[in-house]
Amino acid sequence: MSSALDSAGPVPADFGRYVAQTSSAGRLVVQPRMGMSVPSVMREGLLATKRAAAVTAGTITLDSYTRMGQHHLARRALADGVALNGYPLVAHSLTTTEKVLAGIPDAGFQVQVRHGTPNPQDIFRVMGAVGLNASEGGPVSYCLPYSRTPLTEAVTGWERSCELLAGSSARPHLETFGGCMMGQLCPPGLLIAISLLEGLFFVRHGLRSISLSYAQQTHPEQDAEAIHTLRRLAGTLFPDVDWHLVLYTYMGMYPQTAAGARRLLVDAVQLTVRAGVERLIVKTEAEASRIPTIAENVAALEHADAVARTHRQTGPPPADTGIYAEAAALVDAVRNLHPDVGQALVIAFRAGYLDVPYCLHPDNQGRTRGALAADGRLVWSRVGSMPIAPDVGRREVRMTSSGLLSSLSYVRRKFDHGALPAPVRKR
């Protein structure tokens, strides 16, 4: 059961419309992070995702060589029969990829390309040639965590890439990865701000169908407030744009036990439904140790769908602890730097108005620090030059290597072994 929509044969790809109509039918779209270098196996994975007993979207996740634009190395690996950690879209011929996709995308099943590159022009060009028009990333979120590419180059590359994608078909779709920066120990206000700013960047360069991301963090009530904030601000910033929200199951150190991994996925699904999020990126029980099999991906998708169908939105809106004010202040401060949002992003990182904790990219000042409060919420212990205040009652904390490891493993330990207090650090 691939969709709440009836399949009606080949239709123009419209990822945003598919998610919107599925959501209107009261169902959650669940999606794996699946990518295989062998075309026949990639096709098998897409078919298995489509046939799963869930409402699904398909994923073609690209390999590391393709992400870094090293297409000659990807071609050499293919020639030598070396397995890659994803699908080398540019290295494979157009005919090969067309055969992978033949008969799979339709009104009831859409496919997104996921990559991780600071300059996706080659990827978007091939996508257009084979009829794919949904992808993700962004000039900040696919530059700072994953490359040493200067932010100015990433912004220029993404400007051209967005315009290329916008001209590839009638309804291209682009998802910002901005709500997943570094995966962990980044308080929600900054994640929301980067997600919204990348969304504004996409719209400025021709996209009219976008999705805004947020990654599940360490505290469900804080996450619910963050998603409520993201939706509220998006409603103001994107009045004439087709947009939806996508939640990523926890991006940090994953539980090592099968039971812990299942509990964490259930928490992600319940958060998704409670907050009215339209799409969920699912993880499997194998996440902590290896790349999951097709069968494991399908099992996770079906489990997530089953939980979503038995869980309903309940309760009042989450309490306001200041996430909205913080995210709005960051977005407004950056937009006021320059009328072009791409240039504003470059200036913002140079001035420290945006500063991602624990990010080692040369264009990130690295003067901010996130920390875990006693109840597991993410807070700011140091804000650098960002136009926000540190969390009330907190003094600057010197993070030791053992303290950092303890913080990073908090969710793993919580779900593998039961509720744990936040790590204690000496001041």
N, C-alpha and C positions, 0 to 999 in steps of 0.2 A: 504494500500500500504506500506508494511513493508520495502521494499528495492528496490534499483535500480538494484539489481541482481535478476535473476530468481531462485526461490526455486526449488531444485531438490531432495528433500527428505533428509534423514539424511546423514550428511557428517562429517568428522572429524572437531572439533571446530577449527577455525582459525580467531580469533577476529581481528588481525592486517590485514590480507588479506581482510576481509570483509570491513573494514573501507577504506583501500586503493582502492579497486575496486569501492566502492560507491563514493569516492572522485573523482576518475578518470572519473566517469560518470557525474560529475558536481553537485553532491548532497552533502548536509551536513548531517552527522549522528547526530541525537538528542537523548538524553538519560535522563531518569528520575532518581531520587534517591529514589527508591521504595522498601519497605520491610515490609511484614506483617507476623505475627507469625502463623496465621492459614493457613495450607497448601492450602486449597481450595481457599482462598482469594489471596494467593501469586500466585497461578496458574492463577486466574482470572486477576490479575494485569499484568502478563507476556503476556497473550493472548491479553488483551486490548492494551498493548503497541505494540505488533506485528501487530495488525489489524488497528492501527491508520493510518490516512491519512498523513503519514510522513515517512521519512526514519529513522528508529529507531534501537536502541540497547536496550536490556532488562537489568534490574538490579535486583539483589537480595541483598538488604542491610540487614546486620545482626544486631541483637539486642545488647544491652549494656552488658548483661551477657556474651554472646559469645565473644564480643570484648575483655573482660577482662579475658577470660579463665575460667569463673565461670560456667562451663557447668552443674554442679550439681544444681545450682540455676535456670538455664534455664529449666532443666528437672522438677524441683519441680513446677515452674510456669506453665508449660504445664500440669502437673498432676492436679494442682489446678484450671485449667481453667483461669489463669490470662493472660490477653493480654500483649504482649511484644512490644517494639518499633522497632521491626525488626524480621527477620526470623532466628530462632535459628538452624543454619545449623548442628552443631555438636550434639545438643540434639535430633533433629528429627532422625528417623531411615533412613538408606540408601534407603529402599523401599519407604518410604514416599516422600523423595525428588525426587526419580526417577519418581514417579507418578506426582509430581508437574511439572516436566520437559518433560514428555512424549509427543513427537511430536512437541515440541516448537522450540528448536534450530535447525536450518538448514542453508542452504547456504545463505538464505535471511534474517536471523535473528540470531544474536549471543547474548549470555548472559554473563554478568560480575558480579562477586561477590564483593561487597564493604563492608568493615568491620570497621577498625579503631583500630586494635590491634597492640601492640608492638612486638608480637610474634605469627605469624599466622600458625604455623606448623600444629596444629590440624585442622584448617580450610582448609588448602591446601590439607591435607591428605584426608579429606572427599570429597573435590572438585574432586580430582582425581578418587575417587571411584565411583562418580556419573556422570563422563564425563564432568565436567566443568573445564576449564583451563585458564580463564581470571580473573584477580583480580587487586588490586591496593594497594598503601600504600608506605612504605619505612621505613628504620631504623631510620631516623630522623623525618620525617613528621608524622609518626604514633607512635612516642615516646614522643617527647617534648610537643606537645599541649595537648595530651590526657591521659597521665599517669605519674606516678612517677618512672617508671622503669628506672634503670640506663642505660645510652646510651650504655655502653659496653655490657650489656645484650641484648639490642635491636639489636645491630649490630650482635652479635653471633646468636640470634634467627632468624634474617632475612637472614643471610648467609645460615643456614640450610634450611630455608623455601624456598629461591630461588632455591636452589639445588633440593629440593623436587619437586617444581613446574616444574622446567626445565626437570626433568625426568618423569613427569607424562604423557606426550603426545608429539606428534611430533612438534606442534606449539603453546606452551603456550604463554600467553601475560600478561605483567605486566605494570601497569601504576604508575608512581611516583606521589605522592600527594605533592611533595616538592614545587610546585608553588603556594600552598594555605596556607602556614604557618600562623597560627593564623587568617587567613581570611582577615585581614585589618591592616592598619597603618604600613605595612612593605614595604618599597620602593622596586621597581621591581628588582634591581640588585641582591639582596639577594635571592629573590624568584627564579629567573632564575638559579642562581648558585646552590641552593640546589636541584632544579629539575634535572639539568644536572648531579650533583654528584651522586644523587640516581640512575639515569639512568646508569651511569658508574658502580655503585655497582651492579646493576642487571645484566649487561653484564658480569662482572667479574665472577659472580656466575651462569652463564650458560644460561641466557635468551637472545634470539636473536630477539624477537619481543617485543617492548616496546612503551609506549606513555609518553610524557612529558607534564606536566600540567602547567597552569598559571590561576590564578583567576582574573577576572575582578576587577579593582580597582576604583579609584575616578576620573580619567581623561582619556577620550578616546584616545587622541593623545599620551599620555604617554603609555597607554596600547598597542597601535599599535606599538610603538617603541620597547616596551618590547618583544612583540611576534616576531617581526622581528629579534631582537637580539637572542631570544631563538632558532629560526629556523636556523639562521646563525651559531651559535656556535654548534648546534646539527649536522649540516652538516659536520663540521670538526671533531667532537668527535666520531661520529657513522657512519663511512663510509661503514661498512659491516653489518649494523643492520637494520632490518625493524622497522621504527619508524614513529610516527605521533604526532601531537599536539592536546591537548584537552583543551578547555577553560571552566572554571566554571563561570556560572552566579554569580554575586556578592555574597560573602560569609559572609558579615557583616550584620548589622542591616538593614532589608529589609523594603521597603515601606509598610505602613499599609493600604493604599488605593488600591483598585483594579486597578484604572487608573495608579497610580504610579508604581505598580508592573509590569503592562503591558509595560509601557514606559521603565522601566529598562531592561526587557527581550528583547524588541526590540533593545535597545542599544547594548546588549550583542550579539545578532544575527548579527547586522550590523558590529560590531567589528570582529566577527568570520569570516564573509565572506570577509570583507576588507583585513584581515590579512592572509587569506588562511588557516585558521585552519580547520582541518578535522572533529572534533567532538565537540559537545557542551553539557555540563551538564545543564539541564534546571531546572528552579524553577517556582513555581506557584503563583497565586494571594493570596493563603492562607499562604504563607511562613512565614509571620510575626507573625502569631497567633496560628497555629496548624499544625499537620501532614496532608498533602493534601489527598483528596480522589483519587480513581483511575480515576474517570471522570475528576477531576481537573488536574491531571497529563496529561491525554490524551489531554485535551484542550490546555495546555501549549505546549506540543509537536507539535500539529498541527498548533498552532499559530506561533511557532518558524520556522517550516518548510515553512509555507506560506510566512513569511517575508524573509527567506533566498532565496526563489525562485524568489523574485521580486527585490532583492538587488544584485548588482554586484560589483566586485572589481573595485575601481576607484581611480584615483589620483596617484601621485608619492609616493615613499617610505617615511615613516615618517622622520622628521628631527632628526638628531643625537644630543641628549642632554647629551651624556656621559654614557648611560645605558650599551652599549656594553663594553666599557672600564672597567666599574665597575664590571660587571658580569664576564668578562674574568679574571680580576685581582683576584677576589675571587676564581674562579675555579683553576687557576694556582697556587695560594698560597697554597690551600689545597692539590692539587695533589703533590706538591713538599715536603709535610711533610712526606709522607710514600708511598712506592710503592703499598701497599694494600689500596684501597680507603676506606674500612671500618675502618681500623686503622687510616687513615688520617682524617676521619670525627671525630673520638673520640678525637684525638690530637687537631684538629681545634677548637672544642668547648671548650676544656680545656684551650687552649691558647687565646681564644677570637677571632680567625680569622673568625669564624662564630658566630654570636651573634644575636638572634632574639629579636626584641624589644617587650616589654611587656609580654614576655614568662617567667613564674615562675618556670619552671622545674629546679631542682637543678644542672643539668649539663649545663645549659645555664647561661652565666655570667650576662646577663641583664644590660649591661652597655651602650647599644645602645638605641637611641630614633628616631622614625620616627615622622614626623609632616606633616601637610597640609600647602602648600604654599597658597598665596593669590588667585591663579588661580585654586586651587583644586588639584594640583599635589602633589604626595607623595615625600618628601625629607628627607634627614638625618639631624637632628639637633645635633646628637651625634653619633659617630661611634665606641666608645670604642677602642678595639685593632684590629679591622678589618683593613686589608691593603688597605683602601680606604680613601678618604678625605671627610669631611663634605661638604654639598652643599655650593657653593660659595655665600658669602654674608650673611650667616646665623650664628648667634651666638647661643650658647646653650640656649635652652628654658626650663624653669622649667614648666613641665606639671602639672597643678592642676587637681583635680578630676572633676571639672565642665568643664575645658578645654578638658579633655579626653572624657567625655561624649558628648560634643559638636562635637568633631572630629569623634567619633564613629557613631554619628547619621547624619553626613553630607550628605551621599548618600540618606538616608531615607528622610530627609527634602528636599533635592534637587528635588527628584522625586515626593514626595507628594505635595509639595507646590511651585515648580518652582525653578529656579536657585538661589543659595544662595552664598554669599561670604564665604570663609573659616573662621573658628572661629578665633577670635582675642584673643591673649594671652598676658598677661603682661610679660615683660622681667624681 
